[in-house]
Amino acid sequence: MLSQTVHVKGQVVGEDGKPIAGVLVVHAKLDHEVMTGSDGRVEFETVAPFFLLQHPGFESARLQTIDATDFHVMLHKPPQGPSFRTCGPEDLAAKIPGWGGIFQIPAAKGVKAMRIDDIDYTERVLRLKSTSRKVVLVQGRGGMWGGDVNLRDEEFWRAIRYREVTYDFHELLPIIDAKAEFPDGTCERQLGEFGETLYYYNIDCGLVAPLDKLLDSVCLIPNAWEHRLE
């Protein structure tokens, strides 16, 4: 945390130069929700060393607080589009079995899945071999599974590299895909929405390529929002 409070103000625009309303300020240790107005402007005070500008359908922007006393930021739409990919017939036909959530993982060579059922949630551990070591991806869902889909504040502030995309899914429940790299050479990535998450953490960044490949293959079942309400 910073030794003194910093007054932050600025404007967020899209690639067309037009202001973006409703951009959420995240990881700023604020006591209430803060977002941009219709003019794309926002103003607040914080002691957090970094904060995030987050909006569905865009790549998030990570700003260092001491450099953001009067910022002008352009948010970019992700190359893969503003909405998360929906599974095609080939994805569903070859999915890893034994999972009923809205996220599906197409079958992949060398992946072994183990399912764990609890009274309040379901968890599945997927083990992959990366070079000479086994690495683990966890998938969990249920009414008591997680809460906030963002990384913890301390992890976000500690990261030396950070990339995040927030996808359109539902007005109140966006899908967030975030990856952080830390000073000790470990990485963490989290993909999910409220109630279901796929993630790995505390893994050597040199070993995460197969996990990233698996996460990049994840898709949503058709009519995922309606399915989630069932």
N, C-alpha and C positions, 0 to 999 in steps of 0.2 A: 504494500500500500504506500501511496505517496505521503510525504511528511506534512503536506498542507493541501487544502482543498483548491482545486483548479476550476475556474469558470469556463465552461465549454459552450461554444455556439457555432452554428454552421448551417449549410444547406446541402441537401441530397437531391441529385438529378439523375435522370436516365440517360441512355445513349443518345436520345434525341434532344437532350438539353432541357427537357421539361421537368419541373419539380415533381418529386414522388412523395405523396402523402402516405402516412401510416407506417413509415419505416421505424422499426422498433429499436431502441437502445438497449443492448444486452451486456451483461458483465460489468456494469458501471456502479454496482453497489448502491442502487437508488431505492428509496423506500416506497416508491409508487411507479406505475408504468409510465414511461416517457417515449413519445414517438413524434415524428415530424407532422407538421400541420399541412394544410392545403398548399402552402407556398414552399413545401419541402424543407422548411427551417425547423431547427430544434435548439433548445438552450437548457442547460442544466449545470449543476456543480457536482464534482466527484473527487474522491481520493483514490480511485482505481487507476492503476498504471496504464491499462489498455481498456478499450471498450469496442463493442461490435455494433455495426449498423446492419440490420437484418430485415428482409422483406421477401415474402413468397414470390417465387419466379425469378429470383436474382441471386448472383454470387454475393455473399456478404462482404463487407469491408471492415477490416480490423485497423483501428487507429490508436496511435500512442497518445495518451492524454496530453502530455506537455506540448505536443505539436498540433493540438486540435483546438486551440483557443479561438480560432476563426477559420474553420475548414470549409472546403467546397469539394464534395465527393461525388463521383459518377459511379453508379451501380451498373454492372453488366449482366446481361442474361446469359445463362450457361450455354455452352455450345450444343449440349444435348437437348435443349428446350426447357421451358419453364415448368413443365409437368413431369412427374416421375413416370418412367416407362411402364406400360402395361404388358403383361405376359402374353405371348402369342401361343398358338397351339403347340409349337415345338418346345416351348419352355415348360408348359404344364405337363406335357407327355413325358418329359425327361427330368422332372423335378426330384429333389431329394425327398423321399417319402416320410410320412409320420409327422406332418405339421399342418395345422389348420389356421394359421394366421393370414393376414392380408399380404405379407411379403412371401415370395417364393424364390427358392434358389434352384436353378437348373442343375441337373446332375453334373458332377465334375469328378474326374479321375483322381484317385488318391484321397478322397474325402470320406471320413468315417463319422457318422452322427450318433450321438447318445442322447436320449430324451430323459428328462427328469421332471416328474410331476409333483407339485406341491398343492396344498389346499387352496392357495390364492393365486397361483401362477404356474405357468409351464415354462421350462427352460430346456434348451437343447444345446449341446456342446458339439462343435464340428472340429475334428482334428485333421490337420494337413501336415504333410512333410515338406519342410523347406530346407534345402541342402541336407545337412546332417541332423537337423533338429525338427521336432514336431511343434507346430504352432497351433493356437486355438482361437476359433471364432465362436462367440456365444450369441445365441438367439433366444430372446425371452419375450413372453407376452402374458397378459392377464390383467385383471382388475387391480391387483396389488403390485404390478410390475412397473417399477420406476415412477416417474412423475414428470419432471421437467426434461425435455429431450435435449437440452443444451448441455455441453460439457460443464463440469464444475468450474466456478470462478477461478479458483487457484490454478487449475490446470490450464485454463485459457490464458491467464496472465503469465504463467511460467513458460509457455511455448515460445520457441524461437522462429518457428514457421507454422502458419495456420491457414487452412483453406476450408471454406464452408459454402454449401449451396442450400438454399431453402426452396423447396418445391411447393407448388400449388397442390393441395389435396383437399382440404376443407377450410372454410373460413376461420375456424378456431383451432384447427389441428393440422398445421403444415408438416411436411416431411423434411427433416434436416439431415444432411450428410456432411459431417465435419471430420477433419483430420488434423492432428497436431503433432509436431516434432519437438522434442525437449532437449535441453542442453546435454543431458547424459547419453544422447544417441538413441533413446527409445521413442516409440511412436504409439499413438492411440488414434483410433478411428471409430466413429459412432454414426450409425444410420438408423433412423426410425422416426416414429411419431408417438404421441402419448398412448401408452399401453402396449407397444411392441418395439423392440430395439434389437439390432444386430451390432456387435462391437468386438473389438480387441483392444487390449491396453498393455502397457509396460512390456512391449516386445521390441527387440533390436530392429531399428529401421531397415537394416540390411536384409531382414528376414520376412518383411511384411508383403512382398510382391504377390505371392500366391493368395494371401488373404484379401488384398486389394482387388485382385482379379475376380475373386469370388464375390466380393461386395459389389463390384461393378456389374456383375451378371444378374444381380437381384432385380426382380420385377414385381409389379402389383398384380394380384389376381383381377380378372375383369369384374367390374362393379364392386370394387373394393370397399367403398364407403358403405354401400347397402349391406355388404357382407359383415362389416364390422358391427353393425347395429343388430345383427341377428342374435 
